[in-house]
């Protein structure tokens, strides 16, 4: 299975503080990976570096055979097929849900006659959004904003979606909905890199797992093995 994304020894500093330390990871085409770690461990910084919002001090990022280390974020989204759904959703408060989603369509440069197909796909994955289309983002609940954020990412027709804590703060019933949505997205052939700080939620998703701590990948493997590694399990539990 060929790699869609390769991060090679990426380092990133904010001032004198080293945030990422030789981060290396691979995501194959049609593969989903969990990146779990405590708050402040470097999960979001890893996603932002892949997205191009942070520029690594050293190291390389290869996407679909192209070195994108120096390519700006908007080109990674509009031309290369990398989409990002941040932890705080970043839903535009004064735009309707429909307009928020269409921002992704417009950014990708999709033709208007493609709009219907894209929206139909999105509503099949998140049918709850249909009743929200004319509601402004500011009036959406936390769970609804998460759905809109992921829907907007899907509107780009991406090859890879970076999902930053998509289930953080959601009610258990909504978490179950998101789990099904993730499976539906995977069935479309889209690769996912999902961060999660709640180890139990991460383990329940049962995808290949990386553990990050202090900006460094300290574990890679099957999620079930984390339970057998007391040292790793204690770290991700914050003990």
QUIBELGI-V521120 format. One record per backbone hydrogen bond with DSSP energy under -1.0 kcal/mol. NH is the residue of the N-H (numbers start at 1). CO is the residue of the C=O. If there is no record, write none. Layout:
# QUIBELGI-V521120
((NH,CO) (NH,CO))
This chain:
# QUIBELGI-V521120
((4,27) (5,27) (6,62) (7,25) (8,60) (10,23) (11,58) (12,20) (14,17) (17,14) (19,12) (20,12) (21,215) (23,10) (25,7) (27,5) (29,2) (31,28) (33,192) (34,208) (35,194) (36,210) (37,196) (41,38) (46,42) (47,43) (48,44) (49,45) (50,46) (51,47) (52,48) (53,48) (54,48) (57,11) (58,11) (60,8) (62,6) (63,66) (64,4) (66,63) (68,61) (71,68) (76,72) (77,73) (78,74) (79,75) (80,75) (82,76) (83,160) (85,162) (89,86) (90,88) (95,92) (97,135) (98,133) (100,96) (101,97) (102,98) (103,99) (104,101) (105,101) (106,102) (107,103) (108,104) (110,105) (114,111) (115,112) (118,114) (119,115) (120,116) (121,117) (122,118) (123,119) (124,120) (125,121) (126,122) (129,126) (130,127) (132,129) (135,132) (137,95) (138,93) (139,136) (140,137) (145,141) (146,142) (147,143) (148,144) (149,145) (150,146) (151,147) (152,148) (153,149) (154,150) (155,151) (156,153) (157,154) (159,81) (160,81) (161,191) (162,83) (163,193) (164,85) (168,165) (170,167) (175,171) (176,172) (177,173) (178,174) (179,175) (180,176) (181,177) (182,178) (183,179) (184,180) (185,181) (186,182) (187,183) (188,185) (189,186) (190,185) (191,159) (192,31) (193,161) (194,33) (195,163) (196,35) (202,198) (203,199) (204,200) (205,201) (209,221) (210,34) (211,219) (212,36) (213,216) (215,41) (216,213) (218,211) (219,211) (221,209) (225,222) (226,223) (229,226) (233,229) (234,230) (235,231) (236,232) (237,233) (238,235) (239,234))
